[in-house]
Amino acid sequence: MADYTFDGKRLVKKSSGQKLAEMDRDTIRSYNAAVFGQIEGKNLRDPHGKKVAEFDGKVVKDDRGTKVISISDIQDVIEGQAGIGMVAMWFFFVKDRKDHAGVL
């Protein structure tokens, strides 16, 4: 069961209804308006412009090309529209949290 929902624009934690992040075109922001990253084609970049991940449509790879996770595994944690937006939300806001489904 997914712990988060993503509607294509906003990432919300289901249990508390807390809004964690939003996507403004290609910019990923937390709800305090801090920029966490950007989507540039199939790449995710940090706020400083450094490439941190790549998404080929099925698999997320880190900046060195090592597989990190598949989109189906992300969909187990985040419910919603699959795509680069969901990958960005997972990468910047869910990946290192200890309170998600324990899948990762």
C-alpha positions as CSV (number, residue, x, y, z in Angstrom):
1,M,0.0,0.0,0.0
2,A,1.4,3.4,-1.0
3,D,2.2,5.9,1.7
4,Y,2.2,8.9,-0.6
5,T,0.1,10.3,-3.4
6,F,1.3,12.3,-6.4
7,D,-1.3,14.0,-8.7
8,G,1.3,15.2,-11.3
9,K,1.9,18.4,-9.3
10,R,1.9,17.7,-5.5
11,L,3.3,15.0,-3.3
12,V,1.2,14.4,-0.2
13,K,1.7,12.0,2.7
14,K,-1.5,9.9,2.9
15,S,-1.6,9.2,6.6
16,S,-1.4,12.8,7.7
17,G,-2.4,14.8,4.6
18,Q,0.9,16.7,4.9
19,K,1.9,18.4,1.7
20,L,5.6,17.6,1.1
21,A,6.4,19.0,-2.3
22,E,5.2,20.4,-5.6
23,M,6.4,20.5,-9.1
24,D,6.3,23.9,-10.9
25,R,7.0,23.1,-14.6
26,D,10.4,21.5,-14.3
27,T,11.4,22.8,-10.8
28,I,10.9,20.6,-7.7
29,R,10.1,22.6,-4.6
30,S,9.3,21.8,-1.0
31,Y,6.3,23.4,0.5
32,N,8.4,26.1,2.1
33,A,9.3,27.1,-1.5
34,A,12.9,25.9,-1.3
35,V,14.2,24.5,-4.6
36,F,15.3,20.9,-4.3
37,G,16.0,20.1,-7.9
38,Q,15.1,20.4,-11.6
39,I,14.0,18.0,-14.3
40,E,16.0,18.4,-17.5
41,G,14.8,16.0,-20.1
42,K,15.4,12.5,-18.6
43,N,17.9,13.8,-16.0
44,L,17.3,15.1,-12.5
45,R,19.6,17.9,-11.3
46,D,20.2,19.2,-7.8
47,P,19.7,23.0,-7.1
48,H,23.2,23.7,-8.2
49,G,22.8,22.1,-11.6
50,K,24.7,18.8,-10.9
51,K,23.2,15.7,-12.5
52,V,22.1,13.4,-9.7
53,A,19.9,10.8,-11.5
54,E,18.6,9.6,-14.8
55,F,15.3,8.0,-15.7
56,D,15.0,5.9,-18.9
57,G,11.3,5.2,-18.5
58,K,11.7,2.0,-16.5
59,V,14.8,2.4,-14.3
60,V,16.3,5.2,-12.2
61,K,20.1,5.3,-12.4
62,D,22.4,7.5,-10.3
63,D,24.9,10.0,-11.7
64,R,27.4,7.1,-12.3
65,G,24.9,5.0,-14.2
66,T,24.2,2.4,-11.5
67,K,20.6,1.2,-11.2
68,V,18.9,2.6,-8.1
69,I,15.3,1.5,-8.4
70,S,12.6,0.7,-11.0
71,I,9.4,2.7,-11.6
72,S,7.3,-0.3,-10.4
73,D,9.1,-0.2,-7.0
74,I,8.5,3.6,-6.7
75,Q,4.8,3.0,-7.5
76,D,4.6,0.7,-4.4
77,V,5.5,3.7,-2.3
78,I,3.9,6.6,-4.3
79,E,0.4,6.3,-5.8
80,G,-0.3,8.4,-8.9
81,Q,0.9,9.2,-12.4
82,A,4.1,7.4,-13.2
83,G,6.8,9.3,-15.0
84,I,9.8,11.6,-14.4
85,G,7.8,13.8,-12.0
86,M,7.1,10.9,-9.7
87,V,10.7,9.8,-9.9
88,A,11.8,13.3,-9.0
89,M,9.5,13.4,-6.0
90,W,10.7,10.0,-4.8
91,F,14.4,10.9,-5.3
92,F,14.2,14.2,-3.5
93,F,11.6,13.6,-0.8
94,V,10.9,9.9,-0.1
95,K,14.2,8.0,-0.9
96,D,16.0,8.6,2.4
97,R,12.9,8.8,4.7
98,K,12.6,6.1,7.3
99,D,8.8,6.3,7.6
100,H,7.8,5.0,4.2
101,A,6.7,1.4,3.3
102,G,10.1,0.0,4.3
103,V,10.4,-1.3,0.7
104,L,13.7,0.4,0.0
